[in-house]
Amino acid sequence: YHATIYDSKGDKEEKIQSVLNRSWKVLDVLPSSAVKCRLLLCCYAEVYEEDLLQEAKEIIDSWQGRELSEEEQAAVELYGDYSGHSDSYPEKVGE
């Protein structure tokens, strides 16, 4: 979302904050999953709060020792982009 907002009315920050506010509510009720992991990472990209990155890492670490779904792999790649550890998580976490 942060990459697609156009600031034609000068309300870009307001729109971002609105999405973040909704995200905080959803994150509280989402179970650990690839969806939650990706939402954590998208929020991290806006606010750079390390606890969001850490929670995403904990979710990814819980996937150790098994094949990842496409959605999980996408979350791992996004985590690598934001954390600088793109080489740390192969297709099967924990290899």
Contacts in CASP RR format, 6 or more apart in sequence:
PFRMAT RR
TARGET T0000
AUTHOR 0000-0000-0000
METHOD contacts of the structure
MODEL  1
YHATIYDSKGDKEEKIQSVLNRSWKVLDVLPSSAVKCRLLLCCYAEVYEE
DLLQEAKEIIDSWQGRELSEEEQAAVELYGDYSGHSDSYPEKVGE
1 16 0 8 1.000
1 19 0 8 1.000
1 42 0 8 1.000
2 16 0 8 1.000
2 42 0 8 1.000
2 45 0 8 1.000
2 46 0 8 1.000
5 12 0 8 1.000
5 15 0 8 1.000
5 16 0 8 1.000
6 12 0 8 1.000
16 46 0 8 1.000
20 43 0 8 1.000
20 46 0 8 1.000
20 47 0 8 1.000
23 39 0 8 1.000
23 42 0 8 1.000
23 43 0 8 1.000
24 43 0 8 1.000
26 39 0 8 1.000
27 36 0 8 1.000
27 39 0 8 1.000
27 40 0 8 1.000
27 43 0 8 1.000
30 36 0 8 1.000
30 39 0 8 1.000
32 58 0 8 1.000
32 59 0 8 1.000
32 62 0 8 1.000
33 59 0 8 1.000
34 59 0 8 1.000
34 69 0 8 1.000
34 71 0 8 1.000
34 72 0 8 1.000
34 74 0 8 1.000
34 75 0 8 1.000
35 71 0 8 1.000
36 59 0 8 1.000
37 56 0 8 1.000
37 59 0 8 1.000
37 60 0 8 1.000
37 72 0 8 1.000
37 75 0 8 1.000
37 79 0 8 1.000
38 71 0 8 1.000
38 74 0 8 1.000
38 75 0 8 1.000
38 78 0 8 1.000
40 52 0 8 1.000
40 53 0 8 1.000
40 55 0 8 1.000
40 56 0 8 1.000
40 59 0 8 1.000
41 52 0 8 1.000
41 53 0 8 1.000
41 56 0 8 1.000
41 75 0 8 1.000
41 78 0 8 1.000
41 79 0 8 1.000
41 82 0 8 1.000
43 49 0 8 1.000
43 52 0 8 1.000
44 52 0 8 1.000
44 53 0 8 1.000
44 56 0 8 1.000
44 82 0 8 1.000
45 82 0 8 1.000
53 79 0 8 1.000
53 82 0 8 1.000
53 83 0 8 1.000
56 75 0 8 1.000
56 79 0 8 1.000
57 79 0 8 1.000
57 83 0 8 1.000
59 75 0 8 1.000
60 72 0 8 1.000
60 75 0 8 1.000
60 76 0 8 1.000
60 79 0 8 1.000
60 89 0 8 1.000
60 93 0 8 1.000
61 93 0 8 1.000
63 72 0 8 1.000
63 93 0 8 1.000
64 93 0 8 1.000
64 94 0 8 1.000
65 92 0 8 1.000
65 93 0 8 1.000
65 94 0 8 1.000
65 95 0 8 1.000
66 92 0 8 1.000
66 93 0 8 1.000
67 91 0 8 1.000
67 92 0 8 1.000
68 76 0 8 1.000
68 91 0 8 1.000
68 92 0 8 1.000
68 93 0 8 1.000
73 91 0 8 1.000
76 89 0 8 1.000
76 93 0 8 1.000
77 86 0 8 1.000
79 85 0 8 1.000
79 89 0 8 1.000
80 86 0 8 1.000
80 88 0 8 1.000
80 89 0 8 1.000
END
